Amino acid sequence: MEGTWMSGATAATYEWLYREFTDDVGDTWLCVCFVRDVPPDEALRRMNVVPGSPLEGEGFGVAAYRATGGTVLVEYGWGAVVHDSAGLVSEGSAAAAVRVTIKGADFGLHENGGLITTFSLYSYCCREGTEPDRLDADVSDLGLHVGGDEPGFVDNPTSAALALADRATGVHFSPAAYKRTALIGSTGHLHPYV
């Protein structure tokens, strides 16, 4: 796929999702993946997650929400299963993962199982992938690239990274879609939980 999908998503579009996974002291623990044209049950299957499987341990699992243009996977737990599975769920499609935790803040775009581009939300200059510059225009428009060729610190890159995932895949996730019932399955049998 050349270029990005036409989307008007902005950081403001996804401020609600950022706030949902940020506590009162400003710590964020969010791991999501936007998957184009793949239904929720298939997205979970590709990750080796059985829909309806009971959540193990402290409730580690993934919820698959139907969204405009595809599915949004939201991880509950402290791992990065959703982020690390973006390549698997992108087969025949595209998937954009955003992970923001105390361990780091990353964005990755995959297509047909291959990594197109990935970067830290604080060092776009160090991006990698088969087409690391593909999202340059959107990254600049969303304010994710500061500091030229040096690492830079965006005030709050999370909402902008979520908007970038929307733009890169054409999958739009709304608060209404988040409030609907999701397919949920356990990730307790997957790395890093095992």
HUHU-V629493 format. One record per residue. PSI is psi in radians with two decimals (NA if undefined). D_CENTER is the distance of its C-alpha to the mean C-alpha in whole Angstrom. Layout:
psi;d_center
PSI;D_CENTER
PSI;D_CENTER
This chain:
psi;d_center
2.16;19
2.44;20
-2.98;19
2.86;16
2.67;16
1.96;18
2.49;16
0.28;18
2.40;14
3.03;15
-0.66;14
-0.55;16
-0.58;15
0.26;12
-0.64;14
-0.72;15
-0.70;11
-0.83;12
-0.60;15
-0.53;14
0.41;13
2.32;15
-3.08;19
-0.30;22
0.08;23
0.13;19
2.28;17
2.41;14
1.59;12
2.25;9
1.90;6
2.79;4
2.22;3
2.14;6
2.08;9
2.33;12
0.46;15
2.17;15
2.77;16
-0.78;15
-0.67;17
-0.68;17
-0.76;13
-0.76;14
-0.74;17
-0.46;16
-0.06;14
0.64;18
2.23;17
2.07;20
2.37;19
-0.08;22
2.45;22
2.45;23
2.34;21
2.88;23
-2.11;24
0.43;22
0.51;20
2.26;17
-3.07;15
2.43;12
2.33;13
1.99;12
2.33;13
2.27;14
2.87;13
2.06;15
-0.02;15
-2.35;13
2.56;11
2.18;8
2.27;8
2.17;8
2.42;10
2.05;13
-2.95;15
0.11;15
-2.84;13
0.68;10
-0.81;11
-0.80;8
-0.83;7
-0.27;10
0.06;10
-0.67;8
-0.72;12
-0.77;13
-0.18;12
-0.05;12
2.17;16
0.21;18
-2.65;15
2.58;11
2.35;8
2.16;5
2.46;3
2.21;3
2.16;6
1.90;9
-3.08;12
-0.24;16
-0.24;15
3.03;13
1.97;11
2.70;9
2.47;7
2.38;8
2.22;9
2.57;11
2.35;14
0.68;16
-0.16;15
2.60;16
2.02;14
-0.93;14
2.57;13
2.57;11
2.73;13
2.51;13
-0.16;12
0.04;16
1.16;17
-0.49;16
-0.31;20
0.48;19
2.73;16
3.02;17
3.08;17
-0.46;19
1.18;18
-0.40;17
0.05;18
-0.66;17
0.24;15
-0.85;18
-0.78;19
-0.69;16
-0.78;15
-0.79;19
-0.63;19
-0.05;16
0.42;18
-0.18;15
1.92;18
2.75;21
0.24;24
-2.17;25
0.12;25
2.65;24
2.50;21
2.78;21
1.90;20
2.47;18
-0.93;19
1.60;16
-0.24;13
-0.91;10
-0.68;11
-0.68;11
-0.64;8
-0.70;7
-0.64;10
-0.70;9
-0.74;6
-0.89;9
-0.70;12
-0.49;11
-0.35;10
0.23;13
2.15;11
2.24;12
2.09;11
2.83;14
-0.62;16
-0.72;18
-0.64;16
-0.54;14
-0.30;18
2.80;19
2.32;19
2.76;16
2.29;17
2.47;17
2.75;18
2.51;18
0.16;17
-0.38;20
-0.01;21
2.74;18
2.39;18
0.19;18
-0.37;20
NA;23
